[in-house]
């Protein structure tokens, strides 16, 4: 059975920047959700974490991340990680790209998600991350907030898209 994607909402960061992006009033009419974004922030790193919250809460998240940094592969446990933004020390005008999939977001079970993310950098240090996350909360997801890590601000031309997925 093929899946169909329907754009629910999008957000483009303007010249003033934004510390977070919120998709609210998410309808319960889809089977799954997919978030895609291309982001850059002003932190003093090459790549910076992006954090996720459901329904305004970062509580009860557990994430296992596998990543490579150009020289080695590692695995860590994180709280509410959800992607990478290219940061101020990355090659100018590059963006980190991420995609996350949230199955059964409107159901009455705990909410799992998976995703992958890359940071762009024209140098030997760049990152590729894979995420497997769980939020131990059975409430349907009605809002999602994506926040720049390290108190950073998303920069101009960062773009975020929320898709609803239906099984056809």
GROMACS elastic network, one bead per residue, 0.5 to 0.9 nm:
[ bonds ]
;  ai    aj funct       b0    kb
    1   167     6  0.65698   500
    1   168     6  0.61219   500
    2   166     6  0.86497   500
    2   167     6  0.62470   500
    2   168     6  0.57122   500
    3   165     6  0.63749   500
    3   166     6  0.56163   500
    3   168     6  0.57160   500
    4   164     6  0.81555   500
    4   165     6  0.55648   500
    4   166     6  0.52937   500
    4   167     6  0.64152   500
    4   168     6  0.64949   500
    5    33     6  0.87185   500
    5    34     6  0.82722   500
    5   163     6  0.59388   500
    5   164     6  0.56858   500
    5   166     6  0.66804   500
    6   162     6  0.85354   500
    6   163     6  0.52711   500
    6   164     6  0.51711   500
    6   165     6  0.64381   500
    6   166     6  0.81681   500
    7    10     6  0.76228   500
    7   161     6  0.72447   500
    7   162     6  0.60870   500
    7   164     6  0.63601   500
    7   165     6  0.89560   500
    8    23     6  0.89190   500
    8    26     6  0.77408   500
    8    27     6  0.85672   500
    8   161     6  0.78437   500
    8   162     6  0.55942   500
    8   163     6  0.52457   500
    8   164     6  0.61904   500
    9    23     6  0.70208   500
    9    26     6  0.89471   500
    9   160     6  0.84343   500
    9   161     6  0.60328   500
    9   162     6  0.53189   500
    9   163     6  0.71665   500
   10    23     6  0.81522   500
   10   159     6  0.74294   500
   10   160     6  0.55237   500
   10   162     6  0.61655   500
   10   163     6  0.88207   500
   11    21     6  0.73064   500
   11    22     6  0.86916   500
   11    23     6  0.86198   500
   11   158     6  0.83983   500
   11   159     6  0.58384   500
   11   160     6  0.51673   500
   11   161     6  0.65811   500
   11   162     6  0.89429   500
   12   156     6  0.78702   500
   12   157     6  0.62220   500
   12   158     6  0.58825   500
   12   160     6  0.64233   500
   12   161     6  0.88580   500
   13    16     6  0.77258   500
   13    17     6  0.58658   500
   13    18     6  0.64435   500
   13    21     6  0.86442   500
   13   154     6  0.70861   500
   13   155     6  0.65340   500
   13   156     6  0.51384   500
   13   157     6  0.55130   500
   13   158     6  0.53039   500
   13   159     6  0.63749   500
   13   160     6  0.85339   500
   14    17     6  0.57576   500
   14    18     6  0.79176   500
   14   155     6  0.73891   500
   14   157     6  0.63658   500
   14   158     6  0.80390   500
   15    18     6  0.89903   500
   15   155     6  0.70649   500
   15   157     6  0.78262   500
   16   155     6  0.76029   500
   16   156     6  0.70484   500
   17    41     6  0.85226   500
   17   153     6  0.59146   500
   17   154     6  0.53637   500
   17   156     6  0.57079   500
   17   157     6  0.88969   500
   17   158     6  0.87525   500
   18    21     6  0.72356   500
   18   147     6  0.88123   500
   18   148     6  0.84669   500
   18   152     6  0.87304   500
   18   153     6  0.52812   500
   18   154     6  0.51235   500
   18   155     6  0.69466   500
   18   156     6  0.85116   500
   19    41     6  0.88592   500
   19   146     6  0.87035   500
   19   147     6  0.60176   500
   19   148     6  0.57413   500
   19   149     6  0.86684   500
   19   151     6  0.73987   500
   19   152     6  0.63598   500
   19   154     6  0.57536   500
   19   155     6  0.88886   500
   20   145     6  0.66785   500
   20   146     6  0.54714   500
   20   148     6  0.61488   500
   20   153     6  0.75334   500
   20   154     6  0.72800   500
   21   144     6  0.82744   500
   21   145     6  0.55813   500
   21   146     6  0.52105   500
   21   147     6  0.65351   500
   21   148     6  0.89475   500
   21   160     6  0.78419   500
   22   143     6  0.69947   500
   22   144     6  0.56802   500
   22   146     6  0.63777   500
   22   147     6  0.86190   500
   23    26     6  0.70168   500
   23   142     6  0.84010   500
   23   143     6  0.54581   500
   23   144     6  0.52388   500
   23   145     6  0.63313   500
   23   146     6  0.85853   500
   23   162     6  0.75558   500
   24    27     6  0.89621   500
   24    55     6  0.83674   500
   24   142     6  0.62226   500
   24   144     6  0.65199   500
   24   145     6  0.82860   500
   25   142     6  0.55145   500
   25   143     6  0.60481   500
   26    29     6  0.88728   500
   26   141     6  0.73778   500
   26   143     6  0.59052   500
   26   144     6  0.83882   500
   26   164     6  0.89546   500
   27    30     6  0.74205   500
   27   106     6  0.86760   500
   27   142     6  0.69594   500
   27   164     6  0.86996   500
   28    31     6  0.79044   500
   28   105     6  0.80178   500
   28   106     6  0.56298   500
   28   107     6  0.89255   500
   28   140     6  0.80102   500
   28   141     6  0.83018   500
   28   142     6  0.77307   500
   29   106     6  0.82959   500
   29   164     6  0.82008   500
   29   166     6  0.83135   500
   30    33     6  0.73876   500
   30   104     6  0.84483   500
   30   105     6  0.84587   500
   30   106     6  0.79938   500
   30   164     6  0.55444   500
   30   165     6  0.55591   500
   30   166     6  0.52388   500
   30   167     6  0.83016   500
   31   103     6  0.67718   500
   31   104     6  0.55325   500
   31   105     6  0.70985   500
   31   106     6  0.73900   500
   31   107     6  0.87003   500
   31   164     6  0.74721   500
   31   165     6  0.58660   500
   31   166     6  0.53674   500
   31   167     6  0.69697   500
   32   101     6  0.73851   500
   32   102     6  0.56706   500
   32   104     6  0.52305   500
   32   105     6  0.58371   500
   32   106     6  0.79714   500
   32   163     6  0.85527   500
   32   164     6  0.60853   500
   32   166     6  0.68520   500
   32   167     6  0.88076   500
   33   100     6  0.82326   500
   33   101     6  0.59080   500
   33   102     6  0.50453   500
   33   103     6  0.64093   500
   33   104     6  0.80255   500
   33   105     6  0.68679   500
   33   162     6  0.71308   500
   33   163     6  0.57041   500
   33   165     6  0.56382   500
   33   166     6  0.89263   500
   34    99     6  0.70827   500
   34   100     6  0.55917   500
   34   102     6  0.61995   500
   34   103     6  0.85453   500
   34   161     6  0.82206   500
   34   162     6  0.59465   500
   34   163     6  0.50389   500
   34   164     6  0.64219   500
   34   165     6  0.70861   500
   35    98     6  0.79965   500
   35    99     6  0.55970   500
   35   100     6  0.51174   500
   35   101     6  0.65635   500
   35   102     6  0.83373   500
   35   160     6  0.73623   500
   35   161     6  0.56867   500
   35   163     6  0.62349   500
   35   164     6  0.89125   500
   36    97     6  0.76389   500
   36    98     6  0.57098   500
   36   100     6  0.65452   500
   36   101     6  0.89499   500
   36   159     6  0.83843   500
   36   160     6  0.59902   500
   36   161     6  0.52055   500
   36   162     6  0.66393   500
   36   163     6  0.81611   500
   37    83     6  0.89155   500
   37    96     6  0.80962   500
   37    97     6  0.57631   500
   37    98     6  0.53985   500
   37    99     6  0.66011   500
   37   158     6  0.74886   500
   37   159     6  0.55119   500
   37   161     6  0.60922   500
   37   162     6  0.87699   500
   38    84     6  0.88463   500
   38    85     6  0.74145   500
   38    86     6  0.88992   500
   38    95     6  0.58221   500
   38    96     6  0.55078   500
   38    98     6  0.65223   500
   38   157     6  0.84144   500
   38   158     6  0.55332   500
   38   159     6  0.53121   500
   38   160     6  0.66080   500
   39    84     6  0.75368   500
   39    86     6  0.65239   500
   39    87     6  0.87495   500
   39    94     6  0.85866   500
   39    95     6  0.51318   500
   39    96     6  0.52472   500
   39    97     6  0.65195   500
   39    98     6  0.84489   500
   39   154     6  0.66460   500
   39   155     6  0.73445   500
   39   156     6  0.88317   500
   39   157     6  0.76674   500
   39   159     6  0.63676   500
   39   160     6  0.79664   500
   40    47     6  0.84558   500
   40    48     6  0.85900   500
   40    84     6  0.84266   500
   40    87     6  0.55647   500
   40    88     6  0.78297   500
   40    93     6  0.83279   500
   40    94     6  0.72206   500
   40    95     6  0.50218   500
   40    96     6  0.63163   500
   40   153     6  0.84343   500
   40   154     6  0.57032   500
   40   155     6  0.55206   500
   40   156     6  0.79516   500
   40   157     6  0.81434   500
   40   158     6  0.60772   500
   41    44     6  0.88827   500
   41    47     6  0.85463   500
   41    48     6  0.75771   500
   41    85     6  0.61006   500
   41    86     6  0.63938   500
   41    88     6  0.65823   500
   41    95     6  0.86644   500
   41   148     6  0.70687   500
   41   149     6  0.88644   500
   41   152     6  0.61883   500
   41   153     6  0.53126   500
   41   155     6  0.51189   500
   41   156     6  0.87330   500
   41   158     6  0.84496   500
   42    45     6  0.83452   500
   42    86     6  0.87043   500
   42    87     6  0.56542   500
   42    88     6  0.50844   500
   42    89     6  0.86875   500
   42   152     6  0.57401   500
   42   153     6  0.57673   500
   42   154     6  0.67828   500
   42   155     6  0.67459   500
   43    46     6  0.82691   500
   43    47     6  0.82821   500
   43    48     6  0.70022   500
   43    86     6  0.89798   500
   43    87     6  0.55624   500
   43    88     6  0.57501   500
   43    89     6  0.80740   500
   43   148     6  0.89119   500
   43   149     6  0.82696   500
   43   150     6  0.69899   500
   43   151     6  0.78952   500
   43   152     6  0.52774   500
   43   153     6  0.75172   500
   44    47     6  0.86320   500
   44    48     6  0.85793   500
   44    87     6  0.65483   500
   44    88     6  0.54571   500
   44    89     6  0.60242   500
   44   152     6  0.89070   500
   45    48     6  0.62827   500
   45    86     6  0.81311   500
   45    87     6  0.53991   500
   45    88     6  0.61239   500
   45    89     6  0.53307   500
   45    90     6  0.73241   500
   46    85     6  0.86577   500
   46    86     6  0.61109   500
   46    88     6  0.63839   500
   46    91     6  0.82022   500
   46   119     6  0.81308   500
   46   120     6  0.88498   500
   46   121     6  0.76216   500
   46   125     6  0.78529   500
   46   126     6  0.75553   500
   47    84     6  0.62116   500
   47    85     6  0.56007   500
   47    88     6  0.81045   500
   47    89     6  0.78547   500
   47    90     6  0.69681   500
   47    96     6  0.76458   500
   47   118     6  0.89771   500
   47   119     6  0.61153   500
   47   120     6  0.83365   500
   47   121     6  0.87718   500
   47   126     6  0.76163   500
   47   127     6  0.74581   500
   48    83     6  0.83639   500
   48    84     6  0.54816   500
   48    85     6  0.52753   500
   48    86     6  0.64474   500
   48    87     6  0.60158   500
   48    96     6  0.89918   500
   48   119     6  0.87101   500
   48   148     6  0.76636   500
   48   149     6  0.63198   500
   48   150     6  0.76055   500
   48   152     6  0.86792   500
   49    81     6  0.65964   500
   49    82     6  0.72541   500
   49    83     6  0.58886   500
   49    85     6  0.64981   500
   49   147     6  0.89025   500
   49   148     6  0.68656   500
   49   149     6  0.51968   500
   49   150     6  0.77908   500
   50    80     6  0.85489   500
   50    81     6  0.59524   500
   50    82     6  0.53883   500
   50    83     6  0.50320   500
   50    84     6  0.54863   500
   50    85     6  0.67159   500
   50   146     6  0.67745   500
   50   147     6  0.56893   500
   50   149     6  0.50942   500
   50   150     6  0.87930   500
   51    58     6  0.85723   500
   51    79     6  0.86287   500
   51    80     6  0.55358   500
   51    82     6  0.51887   500
   51    83     6  0.71901   500
   51    84     6  0.89446   500
   51   145     6  0.81865   500
   51   146     6  0.57865   500
   51   147     6  0.50831   500
   51   148     6  0.64132   500
   51   149     6  0.61824   500
   52    57     6  0.87534   500
   52    58     6  0.69749   500
   52    80     6  0.55224   500
   52    81     6  0.61617   500
   52    82     6  0.56185   500
   52    83     6  0.87088   500
   52   144     6  0.71364   500
   52   145     6  0.58142   500
   52   147     6  0.63835   500
   53    56     6  0.58138   500
   53    57     6  0.52428   500
   53    59     6  0.81293   500
   53    61     6  0.87060   500
   53    80     6  0.71264   500
   53   143     6  0.82823   500
   53   144     6  0.57446   500
   53   145     6  0.51915   500
   53   146     6  0.67298   500
   53   147     6  0.82415   500
   54    57     6  0.55639   500
   54    58     6  0.68508   500
   54    59     6  0.89709   500
   54   135     6  0.85123   500
   54   141     6  0.61327   500
   54   142     6  0.75507   500
   54   143     6  0.58332   500
   54   145     6  0.65940   500
   55    58     6  0.86630   500
   55   139     6  0.86840   500
   55   140     6  0.85616   500
   55   141     6  0.61368   500
   55   142     6  0.60047   500
   55   144     6  0.61301   500
   55   145     6  0.79050   500
   56   143     6  0.71039   500
   56   144     6  0.72339   500
   56   145     6  0.69963   500
   57    60     6  0.85636   500
   57   145     6  0.89144   500
   58    61     6  0.65793   500
   58    79     6  0.81821   500
   58    80     6  0.65148   500
   58   135     6  0.86702   500
   59    79     6  0.85266   500
   59    80     6  0.83336   500
   59   135     6  0.77925   500
   59   136     6  0.84438   500
   59   137     6  0.88652   500
   60    79     6  0.80833   500
   60    80     6  0.86059   500
   60   134     6  0.80348   500
   60   135     6  0.53941   500
   60   136     6  0.52969   500
   60   137     6  0.70922   500
   61    78     6  0.83834   500
   61    79     6  0.53722   500
   61    80     6  0.54127   500
   61    81     6  0.88048   500
   61   133     6  0.70667   500
   61   134     6  0.56679   500
   61   136     6  0.65153   500
   61   137     6  0.88352   500
   62    77     6  0.73206   500
   62    78     6  0.63163   500
   62    79     6  0.50033   500
   62    80     6  0.65288   500
   62    81     6  0.87496   500
   62   132     6  0.84800   500
   62   133     6  0.56895   500
   62   134     6  0.53251   500
   62   135     6  0.64286   500
   62   136     6  0.81777   500
   63    76     6  0.83990   500
   63    77     6  0.56694   500
   63    79     6  0.56462   500
   63    80     6  0.63959   500
   63    81     6  0.67911   500
   63    82     6  0.88144   500
   63   131     6  0.66403   500
   63   132     6  0.56419   500
   63   134     6  0.63585   500
   63   135     6  0.86623   500
   64    75     6  0.72788   500
   64    76     6  0.59665   500
   64    78     6  0.62306   500
   64    79     6  0.85752   500
   64   130     6  0.83644   500
   64   131     6  0.59221   500
   64   132     6  0.53692   500
   64   133     6  0.63860   500
   65    74     6  0.82902   500
   65    75     6  0.55873   500
   65    76     6  0.53535   500
   65    77     6  0.61478   500
   65    78     6  0.71715   500
   65    81     6  0.85107   500
   65   129     6  0.66546   500
   65   130     6  0.55866   500
   65   132     6  0.65231   500
   65   133     6  0.84519   500
   66    73     6  0.73094   500
   66    74     6  0.58113   500
   66    76     6  0.66304   500
   66    77     6  0.89411   500
   66   128     6  0.83902   500
   66   129     6  0.57224   500
   66   130     6  0.51982   500
   66   131     6  0.66569   500
   66   132     6  0.88429   500
   67    72     6  0.84023   500
   67    73     6  0.56170   500
   67    74     6  0.54123   500
   67    75     6  0.63125   500
   67    76     6  0.84464   500
   67   127     6  0.68909   500
   67   128     6  0.54602   500
   67   130     6  0.62236   500
   67   131     6  0.87550   500
   68    71     6  0.71303   500
   68    72     6  0.56224   500
   68    74     6  0.62879   500
   68    75     6  0.88570   500
   68   126     6  0.80931   500
   68   127     6  0.56363   500
   68   128     6  0.53806   500
   68   129     6  0.66764   500
   69    72     6  0.59233   500
   69    73     6  0.67795   500
   69    74     6  0.84365   500
   69   124     6  0.84652   500
   69   125     6  0.59657   500
   69   126     6  0.54419   500
   69   128     6  0.67525   500
   69   129     6  0.88343   500
   70    73     6  0.82085   500
   70   124     6  0.61277   500
   70   125     6  0.55055   500
   70   126     6  0.59066   500
   70   127     6  0.67458   500
   70   128     6  0.85815   500
   71   124     6  0.82448   500
   71   125     6  0.79636   500
   78    81     6  0.62908   500
   78   133     6  0.89674   500
   79   133     6  0.86406   500
   80   133     6  0.77399   500
   80   134     6  0.88307   500
   80   135     6  0.85379   500
   81    84     6  0.87314   500
   81   131     6  0.79863   500
   81   133     6  0.82554   500
   81   149     6  0.89644   500
   82    98     6  0.82030   500
   82    99     6  0.88488   500
   82   100     6  0.76111   500
   82   114     6  0.88825   500
   82   115     6  0.75209   500
   82   116     6  0.85775   500
   82   117     6  0.83529   500
   82   131     6  0.73874   500
   82   133     6  0.86100   500
   82   146     6  0.78964   500
   83    96     6  0.82129   500
   83    97     6  0.78331   500
   83    98     6  0.57773   500
   83    99     6  0.79155   500
   83   100     6  0.83783   500
   83   115     6  0.77846   500
   83   116     6  0.71049   500
   83   117     6  0.53901   500
   83   118     6  0.79411   500
   83   129     6  0.75177   500
   83   130     6  0.85994   500
   83   131     6  0.81799   500
   84    87     6  0.88387   500
   84    95     6  0.89050   500
   84    96     6  0.56106   500
   84    97     6  0.69825   500
   84    98     6  0.69136   500
   84   117     6  0.60043   500
   84   118     6  0.65465   500
   84   119     6  0.62193   500
   84   127     6  0.84597   500
   84   128     6  0.87627   500
   84   129     6  0.80741   500
   84   148     6  0.88114   500
   85    95     6  0.63052   500
   85    97     6  0.71703   500
   85    98     6  0.85562   500
   85   117     6  0.87705   500
   85   118     6  0.82367   500
   85   119     6  0.63820   500
   85   120     6  0.87710   500
   85   148     6  0.77936   500
   85   149     6  0.89249   500
   85   154     6  0.81417   500
   86    89     6  0.81213   500
   86    90     6  0.60631   500
   86    91     6  0.83637   500
   86    93     6  0.89966   500
   86    94     6  0.65047   500
   86    97     6  0.84368   500
   86   118     6  0.85699   500
   86   119     6  0.53137   500
   86   120     6  0.63288   500
   86   121     6  0.76934   500
   87    90     6  0.55347   500
   87    91     6  0.85717   500
   87    94     6  0.85937   500
   87    95     6  0.79787   500
   87    96     6  0.83816   500
   87   119     6  0.86603   500
   88    91     6  0.79372   500
   88    92     6  0.76307   500
   89    92     6  0.79532   500
   89   121     6  0.89148   500
   90    93     6  0.84663   500
   90    94     6  0.71672   500
   90    95     6  0.87071   500
   90   119     6  0.84945   500
   90   120     6  0.72927   500
   90   121     6  0.52798   500
   90   122     6  0.76095   500
   90   123     6  0.82868   500
   90   125     6  0.89217   500
   90   126     6  0.84878   500
   91    94     6  0.59535   500
   91    95     6  0.89544   500
   91   120     6  0.75158   500
   91   121     6  0.50982   500
   91   122     6  0.57728   500
   91   123     6  0.77961   500
   92    95     6  0.88591   500
   92   121     6  0.84465   500
   94   119     6  0.82318   500
   94   120     6  0.58400   500
   94   121     6  0.68745   500
   94   122     6  0.88720   500
   95   118     6  0.88008   500
   95   119     6  0.65597   500
   95   120     6  0.59164   500
   95   121     6  0.84764   500
   95   158     6  0.76430   500
   96   117     6  0.71016   500
   96   118     6  0.55116   500
   96   120     6  0.56754   500
   96   121     6  0.89442   500
   97   116     6  0.84449   500
   97   117     6  0.55883   500
   97   118     6  0.54589   500
   97   119     6  0.65086   500
   97   120     6  0.80733   500
   98   115     6  0.72158   500
   98   116     6  0.57318   500
   98   118     6  0.65478   500
   98   119     6  0.87836   500
   99   114     6  0.84841   500
   99   115     6  0.54753   500
   99   116     6  0.57273   500
   99   117     6  0.65667   500
  100   113     6  0.67475   500
  100   114     6  0.56349   500
  100   116     6  0.67407   500
  100   117     6  0.86534   500
  100   131     6  0.85513   500
  101   112     6  0.86690   500
  101   113     6  0.55239   500
  101   114     6  0.54814   500
  101   115     6  0.61753   500
  102   105     6  0.61060   500
  102   111     6  0.73370   500
  102   112     6  0.62203   500
  102   114     6  0.68941   500
  102   115     6  0.89174   500
  103   106     6  0.86499   500
  103   111     6  0.75362   500
  103   112     6  0.68382   500
  103   113     6  0.67888   500
  103   165     6  0.88935   500
  104   107     6  0.53232   500
  104   108     6  0.84877   500
  104   109     6  0.81471   500
  104   111     6  0.73107   500
  104   112     6  0.83732   500
  104   140     6  0.86520   500
  105   108     6  0.84294   500
  105   109     6  0.86202   500
  105   110     6  0.87866   500
  105   111     6  0.63471   500
  105   112     6  0.83377   500
  105   139     6  0.86310   500
  105   140     6  0.58363   500
  105   141     6  0.55597   500
  105   142     6  0.85575   500
  106   109     6  0.86833   500
  106   111     6  0.89267   500
  106   138     6  0.89622   500
  106   139     6  0.75627   500
  106   141     6  0.58909   500
  106   142     6  0.79849   500
  107   110     6  0.82729   500
  107   111     6  0.83559   500
  107   138     6  0.74006   500
  107   139     6  0.75402   500
  107   140     6  0.58520   500
  107   141     6  0.86009   500
  108   111     6  0.86613   500
  108   137     6  0.85743   500
  108   139     6  0.60552   500
  108   140     6  0.64979   500
  109   136     6  0.83721   500
  109   137     6  0.72045   500
  109   139     6  0.75079   500
  109   140     6  0.84097   500
  110   134     6  0.71346   500
  110   135     6  0.60233   500
  110   139     6  0.77595   500
  111   133     6  0.83329   500
  111   134     6  0.57287   500
  111   135     6  0.51390   500
  111   136     6  0.65834   500
  111   137     6  0.66680   500
  111   138     6  0.68568   500
  111   139     6  0.84611   500
  111   140     6  0.84167   500
  111   141     6  0.83948   500
  112   132     6  0.75634   500
  112   133     6  0.55437   500
  112   135     6  0.62307   500
  112   136     6  0.84558   500
  113   131     6  0.78968   500
  113   132     6  0.60136   500
  113   133     6  0.50517   500
  113   134     6  0.63180   500
  113   135     6  0.84492   500
  114   130     6  0.75909   500
  114   131     6  0.53148   500
  114   133     6  0.60432   500
  114   134     6  0.88043   500
  115   129     6  0.82267   500
  115   130     6  0.57719   500
  115   131     6  0.50279   500
  115   132     6  0.67783   500
  115   133     6  0.85341   500
  116   128     6  0.74467   500
  116   129     6  0.55604   500
  116   131     6  0.61134   500
  117   127     6  0.80603   500
  117   128     6  0.57702   500
  117   129     6  0.51005   500
  117   130     6  0.65042   500
  117   131     6  0.83750   500
  118   126     6  0.77363   500
  118   127     6  0.55800   500
  118   129     6  0.62956   500
  118   130     6  0.89978   500
  119   126     6  0.58466   500
  119   127     6  0.53054   500
  119   128     6  0.66502   500
  119   129     6  0.88272   500
  120   123     6  0.89495   500
  120   126     6  0.62521   500
  120   127     6  0.76278   500
  121   124     6  0.78268   500
  121   125     6  0.70385   500
  121   126     6  0.56127   500
  121   127     6  0.86138   500
  122   125     6  0.81958   500
  122   126     6  0.80272   500
  123   126     6  0.70692   500
  134   137     6  0.88433   500
  135   138     6  0.84211   500
  137   140     6  0.85963   500
  138   141     6  0.88848   500
  139   142     6  0.87513   500
  141   144     6  0.73738   500
  146   160     6  0.89875   500
  147   151     6  0.86062   500
  147   152     6  0.85737   500
  147   153     6  0.84397   500
  147   154     6  0.83795   500
  148   151     6  0.65455   500
  148   152     6  0.54314   500
  148   153     6  0.59625   500
  148   154     6  0.62626   500
  149   152     6  0.58393   500
  149   153     6  0.83131   500
  150   153     6  0.89501   500
  154   157     6  0.87343   500
  154   158     6  0.65792   500
  155   158     6  0.59771   500
  156   159     6  0.87528   500
